[in-house]
Amino acid sequence: MKIGPGLNLAYCTNIHRGETWDETFAALQRHTLAVRNAICADAPFAIGLRLGVQPASELGADANLRNRFRAWLDRENCYVVAINGFPFGQFHGTRVKEQVYAPDWSTLERLNYTNLLFDLLGEIAPPGESIGVSTLPGSFKEFVTDESHVARIQDNLLACSRHIDQLRERTGRDIHLGLEPEPLGLFETSAETVAFMERLLERAEAPASVLRNIGVNYDTCHLAVEYESAREALGRLRDAGLRISKLHLSSALRFRPTPEALAQVRAFQDEVYLHQVIIRQTDGSLSRYRDLPPALEAVDHGAAVGEEWRVHFHVPLHEAPMAPFADTRDHLLETLDVVREIPDLCPHLEMETYTWEVLPDALRDADVVAQLIREYQWTLAALAARNLA
């Protein structure tokens, strides 16, 4: 939905299952339209579309299918200006964990898939709209064993930038790729993101074009897990000349590691997603664990529990977890403060709480549509308090 000049708010449909085009479209018809009817039945409704490689390939191969989807969007007064291209394959109901980073940007599979998403978006999005695809932070740190791996990542990103140049020349659109820093990604903090982009620009034949085409998908959960200030992190990225391609409005789990909390946090373990943990020790240093079970196992074997834990577990925006837990909505709200001060900071805001299926019962609404409606209500209130909606 349009919440201001050049500013769109959507929710990411990666909260729904959809590993084929039929499944993806069925979720849009069943869930997304129900949310639209409750939130803005009489105004254009933005869809933050998640397309894995299979539904994207099905759409790409069938012009009639694309035409029917465009006609459906027009008929239902919906529009798409952003696609989540981070998860390549299946994202629900099976073990995802670190495989969400595969194939990474060192592969032609990732490049070709992302280029296809841009081609589809160029056809589907309303004329003249700025469009963006979000993607992983190059790779997972554990996947990268040498500099040649990083070089292949850089080469493929530069090839994607050239594809964006060609698409812009054909369509006249503003088009951008958003690299999404995430805990234990190849780059995870704002400083690491800047360093990666500086190295990428050193390899570029046209650095100014790359800066226009490749920016940052800033996820407020991820940078909060890194204990960063939103104002400082966004300032660091902007000072480096990096565009903010999209803002993911999301919140992480946080708590003081009391015996009660350490016992209860075990309910957040699941076999589907990776829940990276960053522990702040009493001396201010940070200890990183690839997932919640290894962090708990380390504590069981005598590792320092620290003074605070932050867990990459997206929790609902509209309601704080019950004690002994808390969340990182303060980082999200500080991000919106920056948007108020810099209205052209980013064209796309997108709520992303994909964990609905694995949330503990105390945090999960009985129906996913009910949760999404409550998240919209909370977010719109936070935006209105800042004169942004």
C-alpha positions as MATLAB code, in Angstrom:
seq = 'MKIGPGLNLAYCTNIHRGETWDETFAALQRHTLAVRNAICADAPFAIGLRLGVQPASELGADANLRNRFRAWLDRENCYVVAINGFPFGQFHGTRVKEQVYAPDWSTLERLNYTNLLFDLLGEIAPPGESIGVSTLPGSFKEFVTDESHVARIQDNLLACSRHIDQLRERTGRDIHLGLEPEPLGLFETSAETVAFMERLLERAEAPASVLRNIGVNYDTCHLAVEYESAREALGRLRDAGLRISKLHLSSALRFRPTPEALAQVRAFQDEVYLHQVIIRQTDGSLSRYRDLPPALEAVDHGAAVGEEWRVHFHVPLHEAPMAPFADTRDHLLETLDVVREIPDLCPHLEMETYTWEVLPDALRDADVVAQLIREYQWTLAALAARNLA';
ca = [
       0.000    0.000    0.000;
       1.094    3.553   -0.653;
       1.825    5.232    2.656;
       3.470    8.334    1.216;
       5.001    9.721   -1.968;
       7.264    6.996   -3.338;
       6.884    4.886   -0.176;
       5.295    1.430   -0.164;
       4.386   -0.890    2.717;
       3.885   -4.622    2.200;
       4.269   -7.897    4.037;
       6.577  -10.597    2.738;
       4.710  -13.642    1.475;
       7.534  -15.944    2.578;
       5.333  -16.448    5.644;
       3.165  -18.702    3.444;
       4.044  -22.026    1.901;
       4.502  -21.909   -1.871;
       7.060  -24.079   -3.640;
       5.263  -24.152   -7.013;
       3.449  -21.382   -8.834;
       0.074  -22.979   -8.130;
       0.874  -23.101   -4.393;
       2.190  -19.534   -4.419;
      -0.856  -18.182   -6.232;
      -3.235  -20.140   -3.995;
      -1.664  -18.515   -0.919;
      -2.108  -15.073   -2.471;
      -5.760  -15.785   -3.168;
      -6.499  -17.327    0.220;
      -4.368  -15.301    2.635;
      -3.168  -12.100    0.969;
      -6.585  -11.008   -0.253;
      -8.033  -11.613    3.216;
      -5.358   -9.349    4.708;
      -5.999   -6.737    2.022;
      -9.746   -6.761    2.700;
      -9.092   -6.046    6.381;
      -6.392   -3.409    5.916;
      -7.076   -1.406    2.761;
      -9.921   -2.836    0.746;
     -10.418    0.344   -1.269;
      -6.796    1.272   -2.074;
      -4.001   -0.393   -4.062;
      -2.368   -3.123   -1.964;
       1.338   -3.901   -2.264;
       2.447   -7.543   -2.220;
       5.975   -8.343   -1.024;
       6.283  -11.390   -3.225;
       8.508  -14.346   -2.423;
       9.286  -16.464   -5.495;
      11.515  -19.518   -5.238;
      13.269  -20.878   -8.284;
      10.494  -23.294   -9.282;
       7.552  -20.854   -9.385;
       9.799  -18.209  -10.920;
      10.828  -20.634  -13.665;
       7.203  -21.587  -14.275;
       6.230  -17.935  -14.667;
       9.264  -17.206  -16.812;
       8.468  -20.026  -19.220;
       4.770  -19.235  -19.730;
       3.721  -15.839  -21.096;
       0.042  -16.747  -20.674;
       0.639  -17.452  -16.982;
       2.298  -14.041  -16.563;
      -0.548  -12.346  -18.391;
      -3.125  -14.025  -16.152;
      -1.185  -12.979  -13.044;
      -0.988   -9.359  -14.217;
      -4.709   -9.410  -14.955;
      -5.391  -10.815  -11.477;
      -3.293   -8.084   -9.866;
      -5.201   -5.421  -11.785;
      -8.562   -6.971  -10.972;
      -7.774   -7.246   -7.261;
      -6.212   -3.762   -7.048;
      -2.857   -5.253   -5.975;
       0.658   -4.558   -7.174;
       4.184   -5.945   -6.821;
       7.302   -3.768   -6.729;
       9.629   -5.990   -4.681;
      10.515   -9.695   -4.709;
      12.289  -11.637   -1.963;
      14.927  -13.674   -3.798;
      16.874  -14.841   -0.724;
      15.474  -18.412   -0.332;
      16.209  -20.225   -3.600;
      14.384  -23.486   -2.893;
      11.914  -24.904   -0.401;
      11.411  -22.653    2.630;
       8.770  -24.366    4.754;
       8.119  -27.799    6.187;
      11.612  -29.206    5.794;
      15.116  -28.606    7.111;
      16.260  -25.250    5.699;
      18.958  -24.122    8.181;
      22.224  -23.075    6.430;
      20.941  -24.365    3.075;
      18.963  -21.129    2.742;
      22.312  -19.697    1.541;
      22.648  -22.301   -1.219;
      23.291  -21.919   -4.039;
      25.274  -18.825   -3.103;
      26.461  -15.972   -5.310;
      29.542  -17.908   -6.429;
      27.226  -19.961   -8.677;
      25.563  -19.301  -12.015;
      22.370  -20.805  -10.578;
      22.030  -17.881   -8.163;
      22.876  -15.315  -10.847;
      20.441  -16.723  -13.400;
      17.650  -17.043  -10.837;
      18.081  -13.435   -9.679;
      18.197  -12.105  -13.235;
      14.969  -13.996  -13.938;
      13.325  -12.348  -10.906;
      14.284   -8.931  -12.267;
      12.878   -9.805  -15.695;
       9.600  -10.971  -14.147;
       9.345   -7.926  -11.912;
       9.973   -5.660  -14.882;
       6.867   -7.135  -16.504;
       4.656   -7.418  -13.434;
       5.266   -4.104  -11.633;
       3.182   -1.013  -12.503;
       4.849    1.262  -15.064;
       7.289    3.790  -13.688;
       7.637    2.205  -10.257;
      11.041    1.628   -8.649;
      11.556   -2.134   -8.349;
      13.883   -4.263   -6.225;
      14.938   -7.832   -5.522;
      16.464   -8.783   -2.181;
      19.061  -11.516   -1.845;
      21.498  -13.188    0.520;
      24.750  -11.540    1.729;
      26.844  -13.307   -0.894;
      27.168  -16.542    1.052;
      27.345  -18.124    4.504;
      30.650  -17.509    6.282;
      31.219  -21.234    6.748;
      30.842  -21.854    3.002;
      33.677  -19.487    2.037;
      37.063  -21.199    2.240;
      39.321  -19.000    0.095;
      39.558  -15.728   -1.799;
      38.681  -17.354   -5.110;
      35.216  -18.064   -3.692;
      34.783  -14.361   -2.842;
      36.036  -13.403   -6.314;
      33.376  -15.582   -7.965;
      30.724  -13.944   -5.780;
      31.923  -10.511   -6.837;
      32.035  -11.457  -10.523;
      28.459  -12.734  -10.475;
      27.188   -9.676   -8.642;
      28.846   -7.474  -11.233;
      27.221   -9.566  -13.964;
      23.861   -9.014  -12.260;
      24.545   -5.275  -12.196;
      25.125   -5.353  -15.962;
      21.823   -7.188  -16.392;
      20.113   -4.463  -14.367;
      21.706   -1.832  -16.636;
      20.242   -3.567  -19.687;
      16.806   -3.877  -18.105;
      16.845   -0.225  -17.060;
      17.752    0.795  -20.604;
      14.745   -1.151  -21.946;
      12.230   -0.048  -19.309;
      13.438    3.298  -17.983;
      12.845    2.062  -14.429;
      14.877    2.528  -11.264;
      16.005   -1.060  -10.558;
      18.058   -2.307   -7.616;
      19.359   -5.428   -5.923;
      19.403   -5.453   -2.117;
      22.101   -7.509   -0.411;
      20.801   -8.563    3.007;
      23.339   -8.661    5.875;
      22.486  -11.475    8.266;
      24.230  -12.950   11.323;
      27.017  -15.274   10.144;
      26.489  -14.302    6.529;
      29.566  -13.484    4.477;
      28.965   -9.945    5.696;
      26.724   -9.439    8.707;
      27.383   -6.036   10.287;
      27.113   -2.608    8.712;
      30.930   -2.297    8.792;
      31.392   -5.659    7.053;
      28.792   -4.663    4.462;
      30.655   -1.459    3.668;
      33.955   -3.350    3.428;
      32.439   -5.928    1.059;
      30.983   -3.237   -1.185;
      34.269   -1.345   -1.261;
      36.020   -4.490   -2.491;
      33.267   -5.069   -5.046;
      33.603   -1.541   -6.386;
      37.369   -2.006   -6.790;
      36.614   -4.776   -9.315;
      33.911   -2.828  -11.146;
      34.455   -1.185  -14.536;
      31.681    1.319  -13.764;
      31.540    1.833   -9.976;
      28.857    4.535  -10.173;
      26.563    2.151  -12.033;
      27.145   -0.597   -9.457;
      26.305    1.797   -6.616;
      23.049    2.662   -8.376;
      22.193   -0.988   -9.017;
      23.326   -2.787   -5.845;
      22.404   -1.640   -2.375;
      21.410   -3.048    0.982;
      18.279   -4.823    2.134;
      18.323   -3.611    5.731;
      16.618   -6.111    8.037;
      15.963   -4.564   11.446;
      16.002   -7.980   13.153;
      19.431   -8.858   11.750;
      21.198   -5.623   12.669;
      19.585   -5.634   16.104;
      20.962   -9.137   16.718;
      24.377   -7.605   15.964;
      23.804   -5.058   18.786;
      23.991   -2.171   16.304;
      22.219    1.149   16.619;
      19.893    1.678   13.654;
      20.852    5.329   13.340;
      24.570    4.552   13.366;
      24.291    1.559   11.034;
      22.149    3.366    8.469;
      24.442    6.394    8.721;
      27.489    4.221    8.075;
      25.883    2.686    4.992;
      24.786    6.056    3.618;
      28.157    7.667    4.327;
      29.699    4.935    2.190;
      27.380    5.912   -0.675;
      25.256    2.757   -0.423;
      21.569    2.905   -1.250;
      18.986    1.281    0.985;
      17.071   -0.958   -1.400;
      14.472   -2.218    1.066;
      13.758   -2.089    4.783;
      12.605   -5.327    6.385;
      10.544   -4.455    9.443;
      11.229   -7.357   11.770;
      11.994   -8.044   15.411;
      14.344  -10.502   17.140;
      14.172  -12.382   20.413;
      16.306  -10.992   23.253;
      16.677  -11.843   26.938;
      18.924  -11.791   29.967;
      20.283  -15.338   30.428;
      18.718  -16.183   33.775;
      18.227  -19.886   34.548;
      14.503  -19.428   33.876;
      15.116  -17.844   30.468;
      17.710  -20.415   29.430;
      15.257  -23.170   30.296;
      12.330  -21.569   28.467;
      14.235  -20.544   25.330;
      14.548  -24.217   24.406;
      10.955  -23.960   23.184;
      12.247  -21.754   20.335;
      14.418  -24.538   18.872;
      13.151  -26.011   15.620;
      14.423  -28.229   12.829;
      13.568  -25.846    9.996;
      15.350  -22.491   10.341;
      18.755  -21.318   11.478;
      18.500  -19.208   14.642;
      21.928  -17.628   15.047;
      22.755  -16.435   18.562;
      24.983  -13.519   19.543;
      25.807  -13.242   23.247;
      27.120  -10.022   24.748;
      29.577  -10.842   27.495;
      30.034   -8.712   30.595;
      33.168   -7.121   29.097;
      31.206   -6.042   25.998;
      32.671   -8.679   23.677;
      30.356  -10.746   21.463;
      30.231  -14.537   21.189;
      28.567  -15.972   18.055;
      26.857  -19.335   17.602;
      25.459  -20.648   14.327;
      22.196  -21.845   15.918;
      20.289  -21.946   19.184;
      21.063  -25.623   20.053;
      24.877  -25.157   19.852;
      24.614  -22.035   22.030;
      22.640  -23.897   24.682;
      24.978  -26.873   24.467;
      27.975  -24.581   25.027;
      26.347  -23.193   28.162;
      25.591  -26.715   29.359;
      29.330  -27.412   29.019;
      30.385  -24.379   31.015;
      30.622  -21.524   28.491;
      29.983  -18.039   29.867;
      26.293  -17.170   29.678;
      27.035  -13.445   29.285;
      24.716  -10.566   30.135;
      22.354  -10.626   27.135;
      21.361  -13.017   24.340;
      19.962  -11.953   20.990;
      18.558  -14.685   18.768;
      17.825  -14.530   15.042;
      14.258  -15.628   15.542;
      11.707  -13.315   13.942;
       8.975  -12.681   16.513;
       5.644  -10.930   15.772;
       5.742   -7.150   15.643;
       2.458   -6.417   17.377;
       3.064   -7.987   20.771;
       6.133   -8.293   23.014;
       7.022  -11.803   24.183;
       6.100  -12.567   27.784;
       8.779  -12.367   30.468;
      11.508  -13.507   30.773;
      11.789  -12.597   27.065;
      11.834   -9.289   25.237;
      12.278   -8.176   21.629;
      14.199   -5.668   19.491;
      11.336   -3.461   18.310;
      13.332   -0.501   19.616;
      15.717   -0.994   16.658;
      12.771   -1.103   14.239;
      11.263    2.064   15.705;
      14.606    3.851   15.563;
      14.774    2.865   11.893;
      11.376    4.482   11.314;
      12.664    7.601   13.079;
      15.425    7.763   10.463;
      12.872    7.288    7.665;
      10.912   10.243    9.065;
      14.051   12.385    9.002;
      15.155   11.162    5.548;
      11.921   10.627    3.557;
      13.744    9.372    0.451;
      15.837    6.867    2.404;
      14.127    3.835    0.877;
      11.083    3.209   -1.355;
      10.067   -0.178    0.065;
       9.085   -1.119    3.631;
       8.217   -4.764    4.174;
       7.122   -6.603    7.305;
       8.781  -10.008    7.532;
       7.838  -12.549   10.208;
       8.233  -15.780    8.244;
       8.428  -17.923   11.414;
       4.661  -18.214   11.983;
       4.628  -22.015   11.573;
       7.412  -22.571   14.148;
       6.469  -19.933   16.738;
       5.792  -21.225   20.257;
       2.038  -21.362   20.898;
       2.168  -18.385   23.266;
       3.349  -16.125   20.417;
       1.366  -17.518   17.494;
      -2.082  -16.384   16.470;
      -4.410  -19.224   15.625;
      -4.657  -17.960   12.063;
      -1.857  -16.471    9.952;
      -4.208  -13.841    8.519;
      -5.079  -12.658   12.022;
      -1.382  -12.291   12.838;
      -0.691  -10.323    9.661;
      -3.618   -7.992   10.294;
      -2.360   -7.257   13.810;
       1.153   -6.643   12.474;
      -0.233   -4.174    9.930;
      -2.194   -2.379   12.637;
       0.881   -2.068   14.859;
       3.112   -0.946   11.982;
       0.632    1.583   10.620;
       0.245    3.065   14.097;
       4.031    3.365   14.428;
       4.200    5.020   10.995;
       1.319    7.394   11.780;
       3.022    8.457   15.015;
       5.892    9.656   12.804;
       3.633   11.253   10.171;
       4.675    8.581    7.682;
       1.186    7.140    7.072;
];
